[in-house]
Amino acid sequence: MTDARKTTVGIACGIGAGALWGLVFLVPELARDFGPLHLAAGRYLAYGAIAAVLLAPRWSSTLAHLTRDDWLALTWLSLLGNTLYYVLLASAVQMGGIAMTSLVIGFIPVLVTVVGSRDAASPSLAGLAPSLLLAAGAAICIGWQAIASPGAGSTMTQLAGLLCAIGALVSWATFAVANSRCLARVDKVSAHDWSLLLGVATGAQAVLLLPAALVLEPQGHAAAAWMRFLALSGGIALLASVVGNALWNRMSRLLPLTLAGQMILFETLFALLYAFIWERRLPTPLEVLAMMFVLASVVSCLAAHKPAKPSAQARRSVE
């Protein structure tokens, strides 16, 4: 596959992952009567079960390529990118709202791109500066209205939501960098199977999380509420965790980390689009500006990754 083809396929996978991951911002609103621990346990129990079924035909051959260090990496990656991240994100959405959470999560590309710029053959920070500034501008625009017009919750509730969103930001940014490194190292396991292995590890963590959810969030729910919860858990597990993670891992093997980090912006963009549909309204001018910043940031990052054309003097010396 040519470099241009890799870039095109990688970006398409990144957009697809963002479209599916954007759904996770809606679930805490659709199931507001359930707490973050319930939401995480339900989603990841379903994710683990689906992943185990899909991986079963290749379990023995896949297991042969994994070492003890690989399983430790899967455990930590599952915690950072799935269990802990989603508990914090769901808490942030329910306490601070989708807009505020989107603002903070929108800074993930900045962190990942800055870390990735230290890799060999990556563009310099100076070359990435326009893209990073546009990404920061998009994140600021997205959350501006939430800051200017806070929700009905108390100041302490809003602050707690903000802290949870910052925790989710750090957790997932760490996961994105570490997962990219692991995918490069574990080259005998396909990106899809690595995603399913993450699902199995996350499902095991969800089993341990379930008792805590039942004890710490002991709220009575009607049968209809449980049916809605189970449907949302299964749907988000299949779409966001199984399909979305597979697309992201495929992208991670095709794009450099500095460019892969920019793809996370599409999660924020789609989260906004879904919020508009849910709230039955059109985007405000600031939100439209944020979307333009997102697209411009990705285009700018793409331009920074294009190989420099040889100068006329260099061409003459080759000739």
Contacts in CASP RR format, 6 or more apart in sequence:
PFRMAT RR
TARGET T0000
AUTHOR 0000-0000-0000
METHOD contacts of the structure
MODEL  1
MTDARKTTVGIACGIGAGALWGLVFLVPELARDFGPLHLAAGRYLAYGAI
AAVLLAPRWSSTLAHLTRDDWLALTWLSLLGNTLYYVLLASAVQMGGIAM
TSLVIGFIPVLVTVVGSRDAASPSLAGLAPSLLLAAGAAICIGWQAIASP
GAGSTMTQLAGLLCAIGALVSWATFAVANSRCLARVDKVSAHDWSLLLGV
ATGAQAVLLLPAALVLEPQGHAAAAWMRFLALSGGIALLASVVGNALWNR
MSRLLPLTLAGQMILFETLFALLYAFIWERRLPTPLEVLAMMFVLASVVS
CLAAHKPAKPSAQARRSVE
1 9 0 8 1.000
6 254 0 8 1.000
6 255 0 8 1.000
7 254 0 8 1.000
7 255 0 8 1.000
7 259 0 8 1.000
7 302 0 8 1.000
7 305 0 8 1.000
9 250 0 8 1.000
9 254 0 8 1.000
10 250 0 8 1.000
10 251 0 8 1.000
10 254 0 8 1.000
10 255 0 8 1.000
10 263 0 8 1.000
11 251 0 8 1.000
11 255 0 8 1.000
11 263 0 8 1.000
11 298 0 8 1.000
11 302 0 8 1.000
13 247 0 8 1.000
13 248 0 8 1.000
13 250 0 8 1.000
13 251 0 8 1.000
13 254 0 8 1.000
14 247 0 8 1.000
14 248 0 8 1.000
14 251 0 8 1.000
14 263 0 8 1.000
14 266 0 8 1.000
15 263 0 8 1.000
15 266 0 8 1.000
16 244 0 8 1.000
16 247 0 8 1.000
16 266 0 8 1.000
17 244 0 8 1.000
17 245 0 8 1.000
17 247 0 8 1.000
17 248 0 8 1.000
17 251 0 8 1.000
17 263 0 8 1.000
17 266 0 8 1.000
17 267 0 8 1.000
18 244 0 8 1.000
18 263 0 8 1.000
18 264 0 8 1.000
18 266 0 8 1.000
18 267 0 8 1.000
18 269 0 8 1.000
18 270 0 8 1.000
19 266 0 8 1.000
19 270 0 8 1.000
20 239 0 8 1.000
20 240 0 8 1.000
20 243 0 8 1.000
20 244 0 8 1.000
20 247 0 8 1.000
21 240 0 8 1.000
21 244 0 8 1.000
21 248 0 8 1.000
21 267 0 8 1.000
21 270 0 8 1.000
22 240 0 8 1.000
22 267 0 8 1.000
22 268 0 8 1.000
22 270 0 8 1.000
22 271 0 8 1.000
22 274 0 8 1.000
23 236 0 8 1.000
23 239 0 8 1.000
23 240 0 8 1.000
23 270 0 8 1.000
23 274 0 8 1.000
24 86 0 8 1.000
24 89 0 8 1.000
24 236 0 8 1.000
24 240 0 8 1.000
25 89 0 8 1.000
25 93 0 8 1.000
25 98 0 8 1.000
25 101 0 8 1.000
25 102 0 8 1.000
25 271 0 8 1.000
25 274 0 8 1.000
25 275 0 8 1.000
26 98 0 8 1.000
26 271 0 8 1.000
26 274 0 8 1.000
26 275 0 8 1.000
26 278 0 8 1.000
27 39 0 8 1.000
27 43 0 8 1.000
27 90 0 8 1.000
27 232 0 8 1.000
27 236 0 8 1.000
28 36 0 8 1.000
28 39 0 8 1.000
28 89 0 8 1.000
28 90 0 8 1.000
28 93 0 8 1.000
28 94 0 8 1.000
29 93 0 8 1.000
29 94 0 8 1.000
29 98 0 8 1.000
29 278 0 8 1.000
30 228 0 8 1.000
30 232 0 8 1.000
31 39 0 8 1.000
31 228 0 8 1.000
31 229 0 8 1.000
31 232 0 8 1.000
32 94 0 8 1.000
33 219 0 8 1.000
33 221 0 8 1.000
33 225 0 8 1.000
34 217 0 8 1.000
34 219 0 8 1.000
34 221 0 8 1.000
34 225 0 8 1.000
34 229 0 8 1.000
35 90 0 8 1.000
35 94 0 8 1.000
35 213 0 8 1.000
35 217 0 8 1.000
35 219 0 8 1.000
36 86 0 8 1.000
36 87 0 8 1.000
36 88 0 8 1.000
36 90 0 8 1.000
36 91 0 8 1.000
36 94 0 8 1.000
37 87 0 8 1.000
37 209 0 8 1.000
37 212 0 8 1.000
37 213 0 8 1.000
37 216 0 8 1.000
37 217 0 8 1.000
38 213 0 8 1.000
38 217 0 8 1.000
38 229 0 8 1.000
39 86 0 8 1.000
39 87 0 8 1.000
39 90 0 8 1.000
39 233 0 8 1.000
40 83 0 8 1.000
40 86 0 8 1.000
40 87 0 8 1.000
40 90 0 8 1.000
40 206 0 8 1.000
40 209 0 8 1.000
40 213 0 8 1.000
41 206 0 8 1.000
41 209 0 8 1.000
41 210 0 8 1.000
41 213 0 8 1.000
42 206 0 8 1.000
42 210 0 8 1.000
42 229 0 8 1.000
42 230 0 8 1.000
42 233 0 8 1.000
42 234 0 8 1.000
42 237 0 8 1.000
43 86 0 8 1.000
43 206 0 8 1.000
43 233 0 8 1.000
43 234 0 8 1.000
43 236 0 8 1.000
43 237 0 8 1.000
43 241 0 8 1.000
44 82 0 8 1.000
44 83 0 8 1.000
44 86 0 8 1.000
44 199 0 8 1.000
44 202 0 8 1.000
44 203 0 8 1.000
44 205 0 8 1.000
44 206 0 8 1.000
44 209 0 8 1.000
44 237 0 8 1.000
44 241 0 8 1.000
45 203 0 8 1.000
45 206 0 8 1.000
45 207 0 8 1.000
45 210 0 8 1.000
45 233 0 8 1.000
46 233 0 8 1.000
46 234 0 8 1.000
46 235 0 8 1.000
46 237 0 8 1.000
46 238 0 8 1.000
47 82 0 8 1.000
47 199 0 8 1.000
47 202 0 8 1.000
47 203 0 8 1.000
47 206 0 8 1.000
47 237 0 8 1.000
47 241 0 8 1.000
47 242 0 8 1.000
48 199 0 8 1.000
48 200 0 8 1.000
48 202 0 8 1.000
48 203 0 8 1.000
48 204 0 8 1.000
48 206 0 8 1.000
48 237 0 8 1.000
49 203 0 8 1.000
50 234 0 8 1.000
50 237 0 8 1.000
50 238 0 8 1.000
50 241 0 8 1.000
50 242 0 8 1.000
51 195 0 8 1.000
51 196 0 8 1.000
51 197 0 8 1.000
51 198 0 8 1.000
51 199 0 8 1.000
51 200 0 8 1.000
51 202 0 8 1.000
51 203 0 8 1.000
51 241 0 8 1.000
51 242 0 8 1.000
52 196 0 8 1.000
52 200 0 8 1.000
54 196 0 8 1.000
54 242 0 8 1.000
55 62 0 8 1.000
55 193 0 8 1.000
55 196 0 8 1.000
55 197 0 8 1.000
55 200 0 8 1.000
58 193 0 8 1.000
62 189 0 8 1.000
62 193 0 8 1.000
62 197 0 8 1.000
65 186 0 8 1.000
65 188 0 8 1.000
65 189 0 8 1.000
66 186 0 8 1.000
66 189 0 8 1.000
66 197 0 8 1.000
70 182 0 8 1.000
70 186 0 8 1.000
71 201 0 8 1.000
73 178 0 8 1.000
73 182 0 8 1.000
74 197 0 8 1.000
74 198 0 8 1.000
74 201 0 8 1.000
75 201 0 8 1.000
75 205 0 8 1.000
76 178 0 8 1.000
77 175 0 8 1.000
77 178 0 8 1.000
77 179 0 8 1.000
77 182 0 8 1.000
77 198 0 8 1.000
77 201 0 8 1.000
78 198 0 8 1.000
78 199 0 8 1.000
78 201 0 8 1.000
78 202 0 8 1.000
78 203 0 8 1.000
78 205 0 8 1.000
79 205 0 8 1.000
80 171 0 8 1.000
80 172 0 8 1.000
80 174 0 8 1.000
80 175 0 8 1.000
80 178 0 8 1.000
81 171 0 8 1.000
81 172 0 8 1.000
81 175 0 8 1.000
81 179 0 8 1.000
82 198 0 8 1.000
82 199 0 8 1.000
82 202 0 8 1.000
82 205 0 8 1.000
82 241 0 8 1.000
83 202 0 8 1.000
83 205 0 8 1.000
83 206 0 8 1.000
83 209 0 8 1.000
84 171 0 8 1.000
85 168 0 8 1.000
85 171 0 8 1.000
85 172 0 8 1.000
85 175 0 8 1.000
88 164 0 8 1.000
88 165 0 8 1.000
88 167 0 8 1.000
88 168 0 8 1.000
88 171 0 8 1.000
89 101 0 8 1.000
89 105 0 8 1.000
89 164 0 8 1.000
89 165 0 8 1.000
89 168 0 8 1.000
91 160 0 8 1.000
91 161 0 8 1.000
91 164 0 8 1.000
92 100 0 8 1.000
92 101 0 8 1.000
92 104 0 8 1.000
92 161 0 8 1.000
92 162 0 8 1.000
92 164 0 8 1.000
92 165 0 8 1.000
92 168 0 8 1.000
93 101 0 8 1.000
95 153 0 8 1.000
95 157 0 8 1.000
95 158 0 8 1.000
95 160 0 8 1.000
95 161 0 8 1.000
95 164 0 8 1.000
96 146 0 8 1.000
96 151 0 8 1.000
96 153 0 8 1.000
96 157 0 8 1.000
96 158 0 8 1.000
96 161 0 8 1.000
96 162 0 8 1.000
96 165 0 8 1.000
97 146 0 8 1.000
97 151 0 8 1.000
98 271 0 8 1.000
98 275 0 8 1.000
99 142 0 8 1.000
99 143 0 8 1.000
99 145 0 8 1.000
99 146 0 8 1.000
99 275 0 8 1.000
100 143 0 8 1.000
100 146 0 8 1.000
100 147 0 8 1.000
100 158 0 8 1.000
100 161 0 8 1.000
100 162 0 8 1.000
100 165 0 8 1.000
101 161 0 8 1.000
101 165 0 8 1.000
101 168 0 8 1.000
102 139 0 8 1.000
102 142 0 8 1.000
102 143 0 8 1.000
102 268 0 8 1.000
102 271 0 8 1.000
102 272 0 8 1.000
103 139 0 8 1.000
103 140 0 8 1.000
103 142 0 8 1.000
103 143 0 8 1.000
103 144 0 8 1.000
103 146 0 8 1.000
103 147 0 8 1.000
103 165 0 8 1.000
104 139 0 8 1.000
104 162 0 8 1.000
104 165 0 8 1.000
104 166 0 8 1.000
104 168 0 8 1.000
104 169 0 8 1.000
105 165 0 8 1.000
105 168 0 8 1.000
105 169 0 8 1.000
105 172 0 8 1.000
105 267 0 8 1.000
105 268 0 8 1.000
105 271 0 8 1.000
106 135 0 8 1.000
106 138 0 8 1.000
106 139 0 8 1.000
106 142 0 8 1.000
106 169 0 8 1.000
106 264 0 8 1.000
106 265 0 8 1.000
106 268 0 8 1.000
107 135 0 8 1.000
107 136 0 8 1.000
107 139 0 8 1.000
107 169 0 8 1.000
108 169 0 8 1.000
108 172 0 8 1.000
108 173 0 8 1.000
108 176 0 8 1.000
108 261 0 8 1.000
108 264 0 8 1.000
109 135 0 8 1.000
109 261 0 8 1.000
109 262 0 8 1.000
109 263 0 8 1.000
109 264 0 8 1.000
109 265 0 8 1.000
109 297 0 8 1.000
110 132 0 8 1.000
110 135 0 8 1.000
110 136 0 8 1.000
110 139 0 8 1.000
111 169 0 8 1.000
111 173 0 8 1.000
112 173 0 8 1.000
112 176 0 8 1.000
112 177 0 8 1.000
112 257 0 8 1.000
112 260 0 8 1.000
112 261 0 8 1.000
112 264 0 8 1.000
113 128 0 8 1.000
113 131 0 8 1.000
113 132 0 8 1.000
113 135 0 8 1.000
113 257 0 8 1.000
113 258 0 8 1.000
113 261 0 8 1.000
113 262 0 8 1.000
113 301 0 8 1.000
114 125 0 8 1.000
114 132 0 8 1.000
115 173 0 8 1.000
115 177 0 8 1.000
115 257 0 8 1.000
116 122 0 8 1.000
116 177 0 8 1.000
116 256 0 8 1.000
116 257 0 8 1.000
116 258 0 8 1.000
117 123 0 8 1.000
117 124 0 8 1.000
117 125 0 8 1.000
117 128 0 8 1.000
117 258 0 8 1.000
119 256 0 8 1.000
119 257 0 8 1.000
119 258 0 8 1.000
121 256 0 8 1.000
122 256 0 8 1.000
122 257 0 8 1.000
122 258 0 8 1.000
123 258 0 8 1.000
123 304 0 8 1.000
123 305 0 8 1.000
125 132 0 8 1.000
127 304 0 8 1.000
128 258 0 8 1.000
128 301 0 8 1.000
128 304 0 8 1.000
130 300 0 8 1.000
130 304 0 8 1.000
131 262 0 8 1.000
131 297 0 8 1.000
131 298 0 8 1.000
131 300 0 8 1.000
131 301 0 8 1.000
131 304 0 8 1.000
132 297 0 8 1.000
134 293 0 8 1.000
134 294 0 8 1.000
134 296 0 8 1.000
134 297 0 8 1.000
134 300 0 8 1.000
135 262 0 8 1.000
135 265 0 8 1.000
135 293 0 8 1.000
135 294 0 8 1.000
135 297 0 8 1.000
137 290 0 8 1.000
137 293 0 8 1.000
138 265 0 8 1.000
138 268 0 8 1.000
138 290 0 8 1.000
138 291 0 8 1.000
138 293 0 8 1.000
138 294 0 8 1.000
138 297 0 8 1.000
139 268 0 8 1.000
139 290 0 8 1.000
141 286 0 8 1.000
141 287 0 8 1.000
141 289 0 8 1.000
141 290 0 8 1.000
141 293 0 8 1.000
142 268 0 8 1.000
142 272 0 8 1.000
142 286 0 8 1.000
142 287 0 8 1.000
142 290 0 8 1.000
144 286 0 8 1.000
145 284 0 8 1.000
145 286 0 8 1.000
145 287 0 8 1.000
150 158 0 8 1.000
151 158 0 8 1.000
176 260 0 8 1.000
176 261 0 8 1.000
176 264 0 8 1.000
177 257 0 8 1.000
179 249 0 8 1.000
179 252 0 8 1.000
180 252 0 8 1.000
180 257 0 8 1.000
180 260 0 8 1.000
182 194 0 8 1.000
183 191 0 8 1.000
183 194 0 8 1.000
183 249 0 8 1.000
183 252 0 8 1.000
183 253 0 8 1.000
184 253 0 8 1.000
186 194 0 8 1.000
189 197 0 8 1.000
191 246 0 8 1.000
191 249 0 8 1.000
191 250 0 8 1.000
191 252 0 8 1.000
191 253 0 8 1.000
192 246 0 8 1.000
192 249 0 8 1.000
192 250 0 8 1.000
194 249 0 8 1.000
195 242 0 8 1.000
195 245 0 8 1.000
195 246 0 8 1.000
195 248 0 8 1.000
195 249 0 8 1.000
196 242 0 8 1.000
196 246 0 8 1.000
198 245 0 8 1.000
199 241 0 8 1.000
199 242 0 8 1.000
199 245 0 8 1.000
202 241 0 8 1.000
221 229 0 8 1.000
248 263 0 8 1.000
251 260 0 8 1.000
251 263 0 8 1.000
252 260 0 8 1.000
255 263 0 8 1.000
256 305 0 8 1.000
258 301 0 8 1.000
258 304 0 8 1.000
258 305 0 8 1.000
259 301 0 8 1.000
259 302 0 8 1.000
259 305 0 8 1.000
262 297 0 8 1.000
262 298 0 8 1.000
262 301 0 8 1.000
263 298 0 8 1.000
265 294 0 8 1.000
265 297 0 8 1.000
265 298 0 8 1.000
266 294 0 8 1.000
268 294 0 8 1.000
269 291 0 8 1.000
269 294 0 8 1.000
272 283 0 8 1.000
272 287 0 8 1.000
272 290 0 8 1.000
272 291 0 8 1.000
276 282 0 8 1.000
276 283 0 8 1.000
276 287 0 8 1.000
283 291 0 8 1.000
310 318 0 8 1.000
END
